[in-house]
Amino acid sequence: MSHTTAFDALLEDLPGDWSFFECYVALDEPERLTEARVALARANARPLYGAGDHDFAITVANTSGHGARTGVVRSALKLLDDLGIRGRTWLGETRTTLRPAPPHRYGP
């Protein structure tokens, strides 16, 4: 399964009120890690250093909050597919119903 197909399936399974979630990407070919870093840079993917079950973590935001928008993440994952970098993409922790803090008001 391609990275974009897996990502689209993740989005379909999310509840309607999700705020942001972690998306994990693991590569089948570790020698292509540098290419993947460049392709995923637009989505602010965080490379994993040390032992773990994934190579990158991407925070995906819905309408507000921190993280990359779904279209940006999908385009970065499509770059992986276009480059032929195989691997798997799966869902991490999902947060729901988080809203931005109200603006701070100075004065009385």
Backbone as XML, in Angstrom:
<?xml version="1.0"?>
<chain id="A" units="angstrom">
  <residue number="1" name="MET">
    <atom name="N" x="0.845" y="-1.176" z="0.000"/>
    <atom name="CA" x="0.000" y="0.000" z="0.000"/>
    <atom name="C" x="0.891" y="1.240" z="0.000"/>
  </residue>
  <residue number="2" name="SER">
    <atom name="N" x="0.531" y="2.201" z="-0.808"/>
    <atom name="CA" x="1.328" y="3.421" z="-0.882"/>
    <atom name="C" x="1.108" y="4.280" z="0.363"/>
  </residue>
  <residue number="3" name="HIS">
    <atom name="N" x="2.022" y="5.217" z="0.574"/>
    <atom name="CA" x="1.916" y="6.100" z="1.738"/>
    <atom name="C" x="0.659" y="6.971" z="1.647"/>
  </residue>
  <residue number="4" name="THR">
    <atom name="N" x="0.344" y="7.489" z="0.455"/>
    <atom name="CA" x="-0.828" y="8.354" z="0.323"/>
    <atom name="C" x="-2.128" y="7.574" z="0.507"/>
  </residue>
  <residue number="5" name="THR">
    <atom name="N" x="-2.186" y="6.344" z="0.023"/>
    <atom name="CA" x="-3.378" y="5.522" z="0.214"/>
    <atom name="C" x="-3.588" y="5.228" z="1.688"/>
  </residue>
  <residue number="6" name="ALA">
    <atom name="N" x="-2.509" y="4.910" z="2.397"/>
    <atom name="CA" x="-2.613" y="4.645" z="3.835"/>
    <atom name="C" x="-3.045" y="5.902" z="4.583"/>
  </residue>
  <residue number="7" name="PHE">
    <atom name="N" x="-2.510" y="7.064" z="4.194"/>
    <atom name="CA" x="-2.866" y="8.318" z="4.849"/>
    <atom name="C" x="-4.337" y="8.654" z="4.606"/>
  </residue>
  <residue number="8" name="ASP">
    <atom name="N" x="-4.817" y="8.471" z="3.382"/>
    <atom name="CA" x="-6.232" y="8.724" z="3.076"/>
    <atom name="C" x="-7.138" y="7.812" z="3.894"/>
  </residue>
  <residue number="9" name="ALA">
    <atom name="N" x="-6.721" y="6.562" z="4.077"/>
    <atom name="CA" x="-7.506" y="5.634" z="4.896"/>
    <atom name="C" x="-7.531" y="6.077" z="6.361"/>
  </residue>
  <residue number="10" name="LEU">
    <atom name="N" x="-6.409" y="6.616" z="6.836"/>
    <atom name="CA" x="-6.370" y="7.131" z="8.212"/>
    <atom name="C" x="-7.362" y="8.271" z="8.390"/>
  </residue>
  <residue number="11" name="LEU">
    <atom name="N" x="-7.389" y="9.186" z="7.437"/>
    <atom name="CA" x="-8.285" y="10.333" z="7.530"/>
    <atom name="C" x="-9.749" y="9.918" z="7.530"/>
  </residue>
  <residue number="12" name="GLU">
    <atom name="N" x="-10.086" y="8.881" z="6.783"/>
    <atom name="CA" x="-11.467" y="8.403" z="6.735"/>
    <atom name="C" x="-11.915" y="7.818" z="8.069"/>
  </residue>
  <residue number="13" name="ASP">
    <atom name="N" x="-10.973" y="7.235" z="8.815"/>
    <atom name="CA" x="-11.315" y="6.575" z="10.074"/>
    <atom name="C" x="-11.350" y="7.515" z="11.272"/>
  </residue>
  <residue number="14" name="LEU">
    <atom name="N" x="-10.921" y="8.764" z="11.104"/>
    <atom name="CA" x="-10.879" y="9.698" z="12.223"/>
    <atom name="C" x="-12.274" y="10.203" z="12.578"/>
  </residue>
  <residue number="15" name="PRO">
    <atom name="N" x="-12.501" y="10.511" z="13.869"/>
    <atom name="CA" x="-13.784" y="11.120" z="14.238"/>
    <atom name="C" x="-13.886" y="12.524" z="13.654"/>
  </residue>
  <residue number="16" name="GLY">
    <atom name="N" x="-15.088" y="13.048" z="13.573"/>
    <atom name="CA" x="-15.306" y="14.341" z="12.956"/>
    <atom name="C" x="-14.724" y="15.515" z="13.721"/>
  </residue>
  <residue number="17" name="ASP">
    <atom name="N" x="-14.467" y="15.349" z="15.009"/>
    <atom name="CA" x="-13.998" y="16.470" z="15.821"/>
    <atom name="C" x="-12.517" y="16.368" z="16.176"/>
  </residue>
  <residue number="18" name="TRP">
    <atom name="N" x="-11.730" y="15.710" z="15.356"/>
    <atom name="CA" x="-10.314" y="15.578" z="15.679"/>
    <atom name="C" x="-9.610" y="16.924" z="15.527"/>
  </residue>
  <residue number="19" name="SER">
    <atom name="N" x="-8.649" y="17.144" z="16.401"/>
    <atom name="CA" x="-7.870" y="18.383" z="16.355"/>
    <atom name="C" x="-6.511" y="18.143" z="15.718"/>
  </residue>
  <residue number="20" name="PHE">
    <atom name="N" x="-5.795" y="17.152" z="16.227"/>
    <atom name="CA" x="-4.533" y="16.777" z="15.605"/>
    <atom name="C" x="-4.198" y="15.344" z="15.969"/>
  </residue>
  <residue number="21" name="PHE">
    <atom name="N" x="-3.314" y="14.742" z="15.175"/>
    <atom name="CA" x="-2.872" y="13.372" z="15.438"/>
    <atom name="C" x="-1.435" y="13.206" z="14.994"/>
  </residue>
  <residue number="22" name="GLU">
    <atom name="N" x="-0.842" y="12.153" z="15.499"/>
    <atom name="CA" x="0.512" y="11.784" z="15.097"/>
    <atom name="C" x="0.417" y="10.748" z="13.980"/>
  </residue>
  <residue number="23" name="CYS">
    <atom name="N" x="1.184" y="10.959" z="12.950"/>
    <atom name="CA" x="1.280" y="10.034" z="11.824"/>
    <atom name="C" x="2.716" y="9.506" z="11.817"/>
  </residue>
  <residue number="24" name="TYR">
    <atom name="N" x="2.865" y="8.203" z="11.798"/>
    <atom name="CA" x="4.198" y="7.596" z="11.820"/>
    <atom name="C" x="4.516" y="6.992" z="10.472"/>
  </residue>
  <residue number="25" name="VAL">
    <atom name="N" x="5.767" y="7.129" z="10.066"/>
    <atom name="CA" x="6.241" y="6.587" z="8.799"/>
    <atom name="C" x="7.483" y="5.759" z="9.066"/>
  </residue>
  <residue number="26" name="ALA">
    <atom name="N" x="7.484" y="4.525" z="8.595"/>
    <atom name="CA" x="8.651" y="3.643" z="8.675"/>
    <atom name="C" x="9.055" y="3.270" z="7.251"/>
  </residue>
  <residue number="27" name="LEU">
    <atom name="N" x="10.338" y="3.279" z="6.992"/>
    <atom name="CA" x="10.855" y="2.974" z="5.657"/>
    <atom name="C" x="11.312" y="1.529" z="5.578"/>
  </residue>
  <residue number="28" name="ASP">
    <atom name="N" x="11.109" y="0.917" z="4.420"/>
    <atom name="CA" x="11.603" y="-0.444" z="4.186"/>
    <atom name="C" x="13.079" y="-0.444" z="3.819"/>
  </residue>
  <residue number="29" name="GLU">
    <atom name="N" x="13.567" y="0.689" z="3.295"/>
    <atom name="CA" x="14.950" y="0.785" z="2.843"/>
    <atom name="C" x="15.671" y="1.884" z="3.628"/>
  </residue>
  <residue number="30" name="PRO">
    <atom name="N" x="16.382" y="1.537" z="4.693"/>
    <atom name="CA" x="17.042" y="2.564" z="5.500"/>
    <atom name="C" x="18.095" y="3.360" z="4.743"/>
  </residue>
  <residue number="31" name="GLU">
    <atom name="N" x="18.629" y="2.813" z="3.661"/>
    <atom name="CA" x="19.633" y="3.553" z="2.895"/>
    <atom name="C" x="19.028" y="4.754" z="2.159"/>
  </residue>
  <residue number="32" name="ARG">
    <atom name="N" x="17.712" y="4.846" z="2.101"/>
    <atom name="CA" x="17.046" y="5.972" z="1.444"/>
    <atom name="C" x="16.508" y="6.984" z="2.458"/>
  </residue>
  <residue number="33" name="LEU">
    <atom name="N" x="17.032" y="6.923" z="3.667"/>
    <atom name="CA" x="16.578" y="7.796" z="4.741"/>
    <atom name="C" x="16.806" y="9.276" z="4.419"/>
  </residue>
  <residue number="34" name="THR">
    <atom name="N" x="17.931" y="9.605" z="3.805"/>
    <atom name="CA" x="18.228" y="10.997" z="3.472"/>
    <atom name="C" x="17.234" y="11.540" z="2.455"/>
  </residue>
  <residue number="35" name="GLU">
    <atom name="N" x="16.904" y="10.761" z="1.449"/>
    <atom name="CA" x="15.908" y="11.188" z="0.461"/>
    <atom name="C" x="14.553" y="11.402" z="1.120"/>
  </residue>
  <residue number="36" name="ALA">
    <atom name="N" x="14.211" y="10.520" z="2.031"/>
    <atom name="CA" x="12.927" y="10.639" z="2.722"/>
    <atom name="C" x="12.886" y="11.884" z="3.602"/>
  </residue>
  <residue number="37" name="ARG">
    <atom name="N" x="14.000" y="12.219" z="4.235"/>
    <atom name="CA" x="14.051" y="13.433" z="5.054"/>
    <atom name="C" x="13.758" y="14.671" z="4.224"/>
  </residue>
  <residue number="38" name="VAL">
    <atom name="N" x="14.333" y="14.731" z="3.045"/>
    <atom name="CA" x="14.111" y="15.880" z="2.168"/>
    <atom name="C" x="12.653" y="15.914" z="1.711"/>
  </residue>
  <residue number="39" name="ALA">
    <atom name="N" x="12.105" y="14.763" z="1.344"/>
    <atom name="CA" x="10.723" y="14.710" z="0.860"/>
    <atom name="C" x="9.728" y="15.085" z="1.956"/>
  </residue>
  <residue number="40" name="LEU">
    <atom name="N" x="10.013" y="14.701" z="3.197"/>
    <atom name="CA" x="9.077" y="14.946" z="4.295"/>
    <atom name="C" x="9.317" y="16.266" z="5.019"/>
  </residue>
  <residue number="41" name="ALA">
    <atom name="N" x="10.315" y="17.026" z="4.591"/>
    <atom name="CA" x="10.643" y="18.281" z="5.270"/>
    <atom name="C" x="9.484" y="19.268" z="5.226"/>
  </residue>
  <residue number="42" name="ARG">
    <atom name="N" x="8.734" y="19.303" z="4.135"/>
    <atom name="CA" x="7.622" y="20.255" z="4.025"/>
    <atom name="C" x="6.535" y="19.997" z="5.060"/>
  </residue>
  <residue number="43" name="ALA">
    <atom name="N" x="6.447" y="18.768" z="5.584"/>
    <atom name="CA" x="5.438" y="18.428" z="6.592"/>
    <atom name="C" x="5.999" y="18.499" z="8.012"/>
  </residue>
  <residue number="44" name="ASN">
    <atom name="N" x="7.222" y="19.031" z="8.150"/>
    <atom name="CA" x="7.887" y="19.119" z="9.459"/>
    <atom name="C" x="7.985" y="17.763" z="10.152"/>
  </residue>
  <residue number="45" name="ALA">
    <atom name="N" x="8.347" y="16.751" z="9.378"/>
    <atom name="CA" x="8.511" y="15.410" z="9.940"/>
    <atom name="C" x="9.717" y="15.394" z="10.873"/>
  </residue>
  <residue number="46" name="ARG">
    <atom name="N" x="9.529" y="14.761" z="12.023"/>
    <atom name="CA" x="10.609" y="14.644" z="12.998"/>
    <atom name="C" x="11.250" y="13.270" z="12.861"/>
  </residue>
  <residue number="47" name="PRO">
    <atom name="N" x="12.536" y="13.222" z="12.511"/>
    <atom name="CA" x="13.187" y="11.914" z="12.413"/>
    <atom name="C" x="13.385" y="11.325" z="13.794"/>
  </residue>
  <residue number="48" name="LEU">
    <atom name="N" x="13.313" y="10.018" z="13.864"/>
    <atom name="CA" x="13.507" y="9.315" z="15.122"/>
    <atom name="C" x="14.970" y="8.929" z="15.231"/>
  </residue>
  <residue number="49" name="TYR">
    <atom name="N" x="15.569" y="9.261" z="16.333"/>
    <atom name="CA" x="16.946" y="8.864" z="16.602"/>
    <atom name="C" x="16.927" y="7.834" z="17.714"/>
  </residue>
  <residue number="50" name="GLY">
    <atom name="N" x="17.479" y="6.671" z="17.459"/>
    <atom name="CA" x="17.495" y="5.615" z="18.465"/>
    <atom name="C" x="16.524" y="4.510" z="18.093"/>
  </residue>
  <residue number="51" name="ALA">
    <atom name="N" x="16.311" y="3.634" z="19.040"/>
    <atom name="CA" x="15.447" y="2.467" z="18.806"/>
    <atom name="C" x="13.984" y="2.900" z="18.776"/>
  </residue>
  <residue number="52" name="GLY">
    <atom name="N" x="13.223" y="2.304" z="17.885"/>
    <atom name="CA" x="11.799" y="2.596" z="17.781"/>
    <atom name="C" x="11.202" y="1.845" z="16.613"/>
  </residue>
  <residue number="53" name="ASP">
    <atom name="N" x="9.878" y="1.924" z="16.483"/>
    <atom name="CA" x="9.213" y="1.196" z="15.409"/>
    <atom name="C" x="8.908" y="2.075" z="14.204"/>
  </residue>
  <residue number="54" name="HIS">
    <atom name="N" x="9.376" y="3.331" z="14.215"/>
    <atom name="CA" x="9.148" y="4.211" z="13.075"/>
    <atom name="C" x="10.370" y="5.098" z="12.859"/>
  </residue>
  <residue number="55" name="ASP">
    <atom name="N" x="10.467" y="5.642" z="11.651"/>
    <atom name="CA" x="11.587" y="6.511" z="11.300"/>
    <atom name="C" x="11.233" y="7.985" z="11.407"/>
  </residue>
  <residue number="56" name="PHE">
    <atom name="N" x="9.944" y="8.322" z="11.203"/>
    <atom name="CA" x="9.501" y="9.711" z="11.249"/>
    <atom name="C" x="8.173" y="9.817" z="11.981"/>
  </residue>
  <residue number="57" name="ALA">
    <atom name="N" x="7.975" y="10.942" z="12.655"/>
    <atom name="CA" x="6.688" y="11.280" z="13.252"/>
    <atom name="C" x="6.263" y="12.634" z="12.684"/>
  </residue>
  <residue number="58" name="ILE">
    <atom name="N" x="5.003" y="12.717" z="12.272"/>
    <atom name="CA" x="4.465" y="13.952" z="11.705"/>
    <atom name="C" x="3.212" y="14.311" z="12.494"/>
  </residue>
  <residue number="59" name="THR">
    <atom name="N" x="3.146" y="15.536" z="12.991"/>
    <atom name="CA" x="1.943" y="16.007" z="13.653"/>
    <atom name="C" x="1.048" y="16.652" z="12.597"/>
  </residue>
  <residue number="60" name="VAL">
    <atom name="N" x="-0.189" y="16.157" z="12.502"/>
    <atom name="CA" x="-1.141" y="16.626" z="11.498"/>
    <atom name="C" x="-2.255" y="17.371" z="12.217"/>
  </residue>
  <residue number="61" name="ALA">
    <atom name="N" x="-2.499" y="18.628" z="11.826"/>
    <atom name="CA" x="-3.544" y="19.447" z="12.438"/>
    <atom name="C" x="-4.756" y="19.534" z="11.526"/>
  </residue>
  <residue number="62" name="ASN">
    <atom name="N" x="-5.925" y="19.660" z="12.138"/>
    <atom name="CA" x="-7.161" y="19.757" z="11.378"/>
    <atom name="C" x="-7.422" y="21.200" z="10.958"/>
  </residue>
  <residue number="63" name="THR">
    <atom name="N" x="-7.952" y="22.017" z="11.846"/>
    <atom name="CA" x="-8.244" y="23.408" z="11.499"/>
    <atom name="C" x="-7.459" y="24.398" z="12.343"/>
  </residue>
  <residue number="64" name="SER">
    <atom name="N" x="-7.036" y="24.009" z="13.523"/>
    <atom name="CA" x="-6.262" y="24.898" z="14.384"/>
    <atom name="C" x="-5.326" y="24.046" z="15.229"/>
  </residue>
  <residue number="65" name="GLY">
    <atom name="N" x="-4.406" y="24.703" z="15.889"/>
    <atom name="CA" x="-3.451" y="23.976" z="16.700"/>
    <atom name="C" x="-2.125" y="23.850" z="15.984"/>
  </residue>
  <residue number="66" name="HIS">
    <atom name="N" x="-1.258" y="23.040" z="16.558"/>
    <atom name="CA" x="0.068" y="22.883" z="15.958"/>
    <atom name="C" x="0.078" y="21.656" z="15.066"/>
  </residue>
  <residue number="67" name="GLY">
    <atom name="N" x="0.863" y="21.726" z="14.021"/>
    <atom name="CA" x="0.976" y="20.612" z="13.096"/>
    <atom name="C" x="0.746" y="21.062" z="11.673"/>
  </residue>
  <residue number="68" name="ALA">
    <atom name="N" x="1.088" y="20.195" z="10.741"/>
    <atom name="CA" x="0.919" y="20.474" z="9.317"/>
    <atom name="C" x="-0.497" y="20.112" z="8.885"/>
  </residue>
  <residue number="69" name="ARG">
    <atom name="N" x="-1.035" y="20.828" z="7.931"/>
    <atom name="CA" x="-2.372" y="20.538" z="7.416"/>
    <atom name="C" x="-2.342" y="19.242" z="6.613"/>
  </residue>
  <residue number="70" name="THR">
    <atom name="N" x="-3.500" y="18.631" z="6.460"/>
    <atom name="CA" x="-3.587" y="17.327" z="5.808"/>
    <atom name="C" x="-3.088" y="17.362" z="4.364"/>
  </residue>
  <residue number="71" name="GLY">
    <atom name="N" x="-3.374" y="18.440" z="3.640"/>
    <atom name="CA" x="-2.919" y="18.538" z="2.253"/>
    <atom name="C" x="-1.406" y="18.586" z="2.134"/>
  </residue>
  <residue number="72" name="VAL">
    <atom name="N" x="-0.758" y="19.265" z="3.070"/>
    <atom name="CA" x="0.701" y="19.358" z="3.060"/>
    <atom name="C" x="1.312" y="17.992" z="3.358"/>
  </residue>
  <residue number="73" name="VAL">
    <atom name="N" x="0.757" y="17.302" z="4.351"/>
    <atom name="CA" x="1.278" y="15.971" z="4.700"/>
    <atom name="C" x="1.062" y="15.000" z="3.552"/>
  </residue>
  <residue number="74" name="ARG">
    <atom name="N" x="-0.113" y="15.067" z="2.941"/>
    <atom name="CA" x="-0.395" y="14.159" z="1.816"/>
    <atom name="C" x="0.572" y="14.418" z="0.662"/>
  </residue>
  <residue number="75" name="SER">
    <atom name="N" x="0.877" y="15.692" z="0.383"/>
    <atom name="CA" x="1.805" y="15.984" z="-0.712"/>
    <atom name="C" x="3.218" y="15.496" z="-0.388"/>
  </residue>
  <residue number="76" name="ALA">
    <atom name="N" x="3.624" y="15.573" z="0.873"/>
    <atom name="CA" x="4.944" y="15.058" z="1.258"/>
    <atom name="C" x="4.984" y="13.534" z="1.126"/>
  </residue>
  <residue number="77" name="LEU">
    <atom name="N" x="3.909" y="12.874" z="1.525"/>
    <atom name="CA" x="3.863" y="11.409" z="1.395"/>
    <atom name="C" x="3.798" y="10.994" z="-0.079"/>
  </residue>
  <residue number="78" name="LYS">
    <atom name="N" x="3.154" y="11.817" z="-0.903"/>
    <atom name="CA" x="3.125" y="11.521" z="-2.343"/>
    <atom name="C" x="4.525" y="11.611" z="-2.939"/>
  </residue>
  <residue number="79" name="LEU">
    <atom name="N" x="5.336" y="12.535" z="-2.430"/>
    <atom name="CA" x="6.726" y="12.597" z="-2.884"/>
    <atom name="C" x="7.459" y="11.289" z="-2.593"/>
  </residue>
  <residue number="80" name="LEU">
    <atom name="N" x="7.211" y="10.718" z="-1.416"/>
    <atom name="CA" x="7.819" y="9.417" z="-1.104"/>
    <atom name="C" x="7.378" y="8.367" z="-2.121"/>
  </residue>
  <residue number="81" name="ASP">
    <atom name="N" x="6.074" y="8.354" z="-2.418"/>
    <atom name="CA" x="5.557" y="7.392" z="-3.397"/>
    <atom name="C" x="6.167" y="7.619" z="-4.778"/>
  </residue>
  <residue number="82" name="ASP">
    <atom name="N" x="6.279" y="8.879" z="-5.188"/>
    <atom name="CA" x="6.836" y="9.194" z="-6.505"/>
    <atom name="C" x="8.310" y="8.809" z="-6.608"/>
  </residue>
  <residue number="83" name="LEU">
    <atom name="N" x="9.025" y="8.909" z="-5.483"/>
    <atom name="CA" x="10.440" y="8.517" z="-5.465"/>
    <atom name="C" x="10.635" y="7.008" z="-5.340"/>
  </residue>
  <residue number="84" name="GLY">
    <atom name="N" x="9.545" y="6.290" z="-5.102"/>
    <atom name="CA" x="9.633" y="4.836" z="-4.958"/>
    <atom name="C" x="10.165" y="4.399" z="-3.607"/>
  </residue>
  <residue number="85" name="ILE">
    <atom name="N" x="10.036" y="5.254" z="-2.607"/>
    <atom name="CA" x="10.495" y="4.909" z="-1.254"/>
    <atom name="C" x="9.353" y="4.176" z="-0.559"/>
  </residue>
  <residue number="86" name="ARG">
    <atom name="N" x="9.531" y="2.891" z="-0.385"/>
    <atom name="CA" x="8.486" y="2.055" z="0.199"/>
    <atom name="C" x="8.575" y="2.061" z="1.715"/>
  </residue>
  <residue number="87" name="GLY">
    <atom name="N" x="7.464" y="1.739" z="2.322"/>
    <atom name="CA" x="7.392" y="1.665" z="3.773"/>
    <atom name="C" x="5.944" y="1.576" z="4.204"/>
  </residue>
  <residue number="88" name="ARG">
    <atom name="N" x="5.706" y="1.942" z="5.442"/>
    <atom name="CA" x="4.329" y="1.925" z="5.927"/>
    <atom name="C" x="4.053" y="3.207" z="6.703"/>
  </residue>
  <residue number="89" name="THR">
    <atom name="N" x="2.788" y="3.591" z="6.690"/>
    <atom name="CA" x="2.322" y="4.797" z="7.357"/>
    <atom name="C" x="1.142" y="4.405" z="8.228"/>
  </residue>
  <residue number="90" name="TRP">
    <atom name="N" x="1.155" y="4.845" z="9.498"/>
    <atom name="CA" x="0.051" y="4.483" z="10.378"/>
    <atom name="C" x="-0.244" y="5.600" z="11.368"/>
  </residue>
  <residue number="91" name="LEU">
    <atom name="N" x="-1.354" y="5.450" z="12.033"/>
    <atom name="CA" x="-1.881" y="6.454" z="12.949"/>
    <atom name="C" x="-1.317" y="6.277" z="14.342"/>
  </residue>
  <residue number="92" name="GLY">
    <atom name="N" x="-0.954" y="7.395" z="14.948"/>
    <atom name="CA" x="-0.533" y="7.401" z="16.342"/>
    <atom name="C" x="-1.662" y="7.933" z="17.211"/>
  </residue>
  <residue number="93" name="GLU">
    <atom name="N" x="-1.308" y="8.703" z="18.204"/>
    <atom name="CA" x="-2.299" y="9.251" z="19.127"/>
    <atom name="C" x="-3.112" y="10.350" z="18.455"/>
  </residue>
  <residue number="94" name="THR">
    <atom name="N" x="-4.430" y="10.339" z="18.692"/>
    <atom name="CA" x="-5.338" y="11.338" z="18.142"/>
    <atom name="C" x="-5.923" y="12.162" z="19.284"/>
  </residue>
  <residue number="95" name="ARG">
    <atom name="N" x="-5.962" y="13.460" z="19.108"/>
    <atom name="CA" x="-6.588" y="14.353" z="20.095"/>
    <atom name="C" x="-7.823" y="14.968" z="19.460"/>
  </residue>
  <residue number="96" name="THR">
    <atom name="N" x="-8.872" y="15.112" z="20.244"/>
    <atom name="CA" x="-10.122" y="15.670" z="19.733"/>
    <atom name="C" x="-10.566" y="16.863" z="20.562"/>
  </residue>
  <residue number="97" name="THR">
    <atom name="N" x="-11.409" y="17.668" z="19.980"/>
    <atom name="CA" x="-12.079" y="18.823" z="20.582"/>
    <atom name="C" x="-11.150" y="19.798" z="21.290"/>
  </residue>
  <residue number="98" name="LEU">
    <atom name="N" x="-9.951" y="19.966" z="20.815"/>
    <atom name="CA" x="-9.076" y="21.006" z="21.351"/>
    <atom name="C" x="-9.297" y="22.270" z="20.542"/>
  </residue>
  <residue number="99" name="ARG">
    <atom name="N" x="-9.519" y="23.339" z="21.228"/>
    <atom name="CA" x="-9.749" y="24.614" z="20.557"/>
    <atom name="C" x="-8.643" y="25.582" z="20.937"/>
  </residue>
  <residue number="100" name="PRO">
    <atom name="N" x="-8.373" y="26.561" z="20.095"/>
    <atom name="CA" x="-7.333" y="27.530" z="20.442"/>
    <atom name="C" x="-7.746" y="28.344" z="21.663"/>
  </residue>
  <residue number="101" name="ALA">
    <atom name="N" x="-6.763" y="28.778" z="22.427"/>
    <atom name="CA" x="-7.046" y="29.596" z="23.592"/>
    <atom name="C" x="-7.579" y="30.948" z="23.148"/>
  </residue>
  <residue number="102" name="PRO">
    <atom name="N" x="-8.446" y="31.543" z="23.947"/>
    <atom name="CA" x="-8.950" y="32.865" z="23.564"/>
    <atom name="C" x="-7.819" y="33.880" z="23.630"/>
  </residue>
  <residue number="103" name="PRO">
    <atom name="N" x="-7.912" y="34.954" z="22.857"/>
    <atom name="CA" x="-6.844" y="35.958" z="22.893"/>
    <atom name="C" x="-6.758" y="36.588" z="24.270"/>
  </residue>
  <residue number="104" name="HIS">
    <atom name="N" x="-5.535" y="36.867" z="24.679"/>
    <atom name="CA" x="-5.336" y="37.471" z="25.988"/>
    <atom name="C" x="-5.746" y="38.940" z="25.934"/>
  </residue>
  <residue number="105" name="ARG">
    <atom name="N" x="-6.422" y="39.342" z="26.968"/>
    <atom name="CA" x="-6.884" y="40.733" z="27.005"/>
    <atom name="C" x="-6.061" y="41.493" z="28.044"/>
  </residue>
  <residue number="106" name="TYR">
    <atom name="N" x="-5.446" y="42.565" z="27.608"/>
    <atom name="CA" x="-4.664" y="43.411" z="28.509"/>
    <atom name="C" x="-5.536" y="44.541" z="29.041"/>
  </residue>
  <residue number="107" name="GLY">
    <atom name="N" x="-5.325" y="44.896" z="30.262"/>
    <atom name="CA" x="-6.049" y="46.019" z="30.841"/>
    <atom name="C" x="-7.290" y="45.602" z="31.583"/>
  </residue>
  <residue number="108" name="PRO">
    <atom name="N" x="-8.062" y="46.583" z="32.068"/>
    <atom name="CA" x="-9.258" y="46.272" z="32.869"/>
    <atom name="C" x="-10.410" y="45.747" z="32.063"/>
  </residue>
</chain>
